[in-house]
Amino acid sequence: MRRGIVGGTFDPPHLAHLVVGETAYRQMGLDVVTFIPAGAPWQKLARSVSDADDRWNMTLCAVDGVDYFVADDREVRRDGWSYTIDTLEELPGDDLVLILGADAASRLATWERAKDVLEAATIAVVPRPGTEKRLVEDSLSDADLVWLDAPLLDISGSELRRRARAGASVRFLVREAVWRYIEEHRIYD
């Protein structure tokens, strides 16, 4: 099976995540795109992260109704830090495509067992505002790297959280079910 993996904090999962998954699905000939929220994201030590169960439930809401999108809770259930390599190694036999924004891809060399990540998966990169293509290519010169032709959607979880906490609507920046979950559970109040 050719499996795309979109990992992240998903605090909250937003339309840019889904557009990236859709783009990779079409361009890379994937059978499925798996969205995996990080349980304890080591890269986010400097800020608080919403409860893992809420992020998991929002991820379920985000992928609902798209037959080639699935959510996977293995990192939410895992004790300790969430490392991408651990997840990739738990998917033997699949042809893996790790889907990253250019900002994350430019930092991949700092990840736990980065060299093993590059051996375990093709890296599909989506351009992001503020990150130069050359920076990514220089930092991942040993990678099987593919650039995706996705629209540049400048949506970030931090901006959505800021808006929600300020009382502004995020309704049309996330799927309707995600918005309802945020509102009903008062995630960012």
N, C-alpha and C positions, 0 to 999 in steps of 0.2 A: 504494500500500500504506500502511495506517495502522500505523505502527511506534512502539512504546513503547521508550524507552531507559532502562535502569537502569545508571548508571555508578557506579564506586566503586573503592576500593582492593581490596575483596574479600579481606581479610586476617584471617580467611577469609570466603568467602561463607556466609551463615547463613540460617536459616529466615525471619527477618524480611525479608530481601531477596526471597525467593521469594514470600512472602505479599503483599508490595507489588506484585511483578510480576503475580501472579494477580489481585489486586484491580483493578489498572489494566486488565488484559486484559479483564476482565468489564465494568467500569464505563465504560470509554472505547471499547468496541467495537473493540479492536485486532486486527489480523491476526497480529501477532507481537510478542513482547517480547524485545529484544536486551540482553543483559548484557555490558557492556564494562569489563573491568578496566583501570584506569589504569596506564600503563607507568611513568612518572615523575611521580607526583602532586605538583604544586607546593604544594598545601595541606598536605602532610604533611612539610614541611621539618624540623620540630622533632622528628621521631621516625624511627627506622629502620622500613623497610617490608620485608616478606619478598620474596624473589626474585620478579621478574615472571613467570618461567616457572612457578614453583610456584603463584602466584596465578591464572595462566591455567589451569593444569591443574585446580586446585580449582574454578574457574568451570565448566569443562567437566563435571566431576563433578556440580556443583550442578544444572545444567540438563538433564542426561541423562534421557531418557525422557519429557520433557514436550514434545509436538510443537509447541507455539506458543512455546516458549522456545528461544532460540539464543544462543550465545556468539560474540563477535566480538573478535578479537585485534589490531585495527588500532592501538590505543593502546599495546599491549605491544610491537608491532613498530616503532612510530614513534620516531625519534630525538628526544631533547630532552623538554621538559615536555609533559604531557598536558593539552591545553585542550579543553574541551567544544565550543567553536565550531568547531574544526578538524574534529572528528568529525561534527558536524551538517552542515557544508558538504560532506562527502564522501558524503552520502546524498541527493543531489538527486532530486526527484520523489516522495519519500516524504512523507506527511503525518506529521510527527514530534510525538511527545508525550514530553517530558523528565520523567521520574518522579523526584521528589526527596522526601526527608524534610524536614519543616518546618525542622529545624536547618540543613540545607544550603540550602534555599530562602531562608531569612532572610539568608544571606550571598551570595546570587547576584549582588547588585550589585557585589561586589568581584572577581568573576571577570573573566578576560581577555575583552574585547569583550562585556561583559554585555548591552548593548543589542542586539547582533546575535543573541545567544542567544535573547533574548525575541522577536525577530522571526522566528527560524527554527523555533521550536517552541512548542506549547502546553505550559504548565507544570502538571503534575499533582502535587499535594502531599499527602503522607501526614502526618497529625498525629504529633508526637513528644513524649514526656514532656519537660517543661521548656521548650518553645518555644511561645509564645503565638501564636494565629492572627492577631491584630492586628499583631504584629511582622512576620510574613510579608507580610500584605496591604499594610502601609505601605511595606515595602521593595520590593515588586513591584507598585506601583499601576498601572504601564503594561503589565503582562503579561496575556496570555490565560491566566488562572489557574483551575484546577479543584481542588477539595478532594476527595480520595478517602475513602471510608468504609471504612477498613481497621482491623482490630483493633490496639490499641496493644500491640505486642510490644517490651518494653524489653530488646532483645538488641543488643549492640554488639561489633564486632570487638575493640576494646581489652579488653573484659571477657572475651571468649573466649580471647584470647591470654594474659591474666593467669591465667585458670583453667588453661589447658593447661600453662603454665610452672610452675604450682604443683603439677602432678600431678593436678589435678581433671579429671573427665570433661567433655567438650563433646559427647559422642556424640549426644544427642537435641536439640541446639541447631543442628546442621548435618545435611545429608543424610548417610545412611550412607556413601555413596561418598566424600564430603568427609572425614568422620571417618577412614575407612580411609586415605585419602591422607595426612592429617595424621600419623596414627600410623606408617605405613610409612616416610614420608620424614622423620619427626622434625622437622617444620617449626618447632615452638615449643619445642624442648628447649634 
